[in-house]
């Protein structure tokens, strides 16, 4: 099982594993982040979207800085004055990266529901945890863009050129 690169006796292999992991993480993060930037720079941008983007970005950056402090100054962090305990900045990195990523996922979900014709609303639980709520009176202006057909519509073949609709499945009603 490969984990931290310490399974390899060869230092070169440890370095390769470390940099492949870091490289793929950075590439994936940059691609997702560029997508969120495109959403925020949309001329029809909304303040709620900008707020989510700024919060998600700031939380993620805060954790990233903490992780690098822990990575590069681990010995100093372990010997804090006044017998202060180690702040476990690497653990905080995982918390902030997860929360920041979640916020950016909410932003993308919000934008996607708008694209498919829904009327999303960004709600907050205790002003900490955002989520996307769809309004109860959603009406899709363009029925051709629906993702799913109703149960009755799915029983019939839309591609059928006959005058009479032929059921694909036996109607149980």
N, C-alpha and C positions, 0 to 999 in steps of 0.2 A: 504494500500500500504506500502510495506516494503522498506526502503531506507537506512538510515544511522544507524539504530538500535535505534534511539531516539524515535521511536514510541512506544517502549516497556517501561512500568513502571519499569520492573524488570531489574536491572543492569546485572544480569546473562545472560538474553536473549540478551541484547545489546552486551555483550562480545561474545556470541556464534555467533551471526550474523557477527560481525566484523571478528572473526577468521575464520569462514567458508569462507567468501569472500576472505580474505587474503590468506588462504590456497589453495583455488581453483585457484586463480590468480597465485600464486607461482608455483603450480604443472603444470598448463598449460604453463607458461613461461619456466619452466625448460625443459619440453618435447620438445617444439619447439626449444629452444636454443640448446639442445643436437643434434637435427636433423641438425641444421645449422653447428654445430661443425663437425659432420660426413661429411658434404659436403666439408668443408674447409680442413679437413685432408685427403681428397681423394688424392691418389698419383698423379693423373693427374690434381691436383689443379692449378688454374690460378691466376695470380696476381689480376685480376679484382674481382674475387670472394673473395679473402682475403681482398681486400680494402673495399668491401661492408660489409663484416662481421665485420671488425674492426670499421668502421664508425658506423654501426648500433649498435654494442655493446657499443661503447663509448658514443653515444648520449643517449641510453637507461640508461646506468649507471649514466651519468651526471644528468639526470632527477630524477632518483631514489634517488640519494644523496640529491638533492635539496628538494625532497618531504619529506625525513626523517628529514632534517633540519627544514622544516616548521612544520612537525608533532611534533617534540620533543622540539623545541625552539620557538613555535608560539608567546609566550608573548614577548620574547626578539626581535623577528623579527618585531613585531608591534611597538616597541619602539626604533627604530634605531636613532642614534645621528644625529644632524644637520637637524632634521625634514625630513629625507629621507622617502619616502613612502614605504609601505610594498611591497617587490618584488614579491609577489604572487607566491611563489615557488611551491605551489600545482598546480596552473594553468600551470606553466612551465613544471611540471611533466607530465601533460596530453599531452602537445605539444611534448615533447621529447620522451615520450613513444610511441606516435602515429607515429612520424617520424622514430624512431628506428625500430619499428615493420614493418613499410612499407618497409624500406630498407632490412630487413631480408626476407620479403615476395618477394621482387624483386630477392634476391639471390636464394630462393627456386624456383621461377618461371624460372629463368635462367637455373638452374640445370635440372629442369624437361623438359624444351624444348630440352636440349641436349640429355637427356635420350630417348626421343621419336624420335630422329633422325633429329631434326631441327638444324639450325645453328644460334643460338642466338648471339646477340651483345648487350652489355650494353652501353646504351647512357645516356647522362645527359642533363637536361634542366638547363641552367645557372649554371652548375657545382653544383647544389643543389639537383635536383630531378632526381634520376636514373629511368630508365625504360628498359624493354627488347624489343629489336627490332629484328624481324626475317628478315634475308636477303631475297632479292627478288628471288634469284636463289636457293632456298631450294630444294634439291633433297633428297628424302628418299631412302636409299640404300635397305631397307628391306620393301617391300610393305605389307608384312603380319602384320607388326606392326602399320599400319595406324589406327588412331582412327575412322575415318569416311570414308565411301565409297563415290564414286562419285554418282551423281544423277542417272546416267544410271545403275550403278552396283546395287544400292539399289532397283531398280525396279524388280530385279530377285532374286529368292530364291537360295542361294548358297548351301543349304542343299539338294536340289532336286537331286535324283539319276537318273532321266530320261535323255535320250540323248538330249532332247530338253529343253531349258530353258523356264520356265513358268513364265510370269510376275506376280509379287505380286500385282502391281498396274497397272492400265491402263496407257499406255504411252500416254502423252498428245501431244507429238511432232508429 
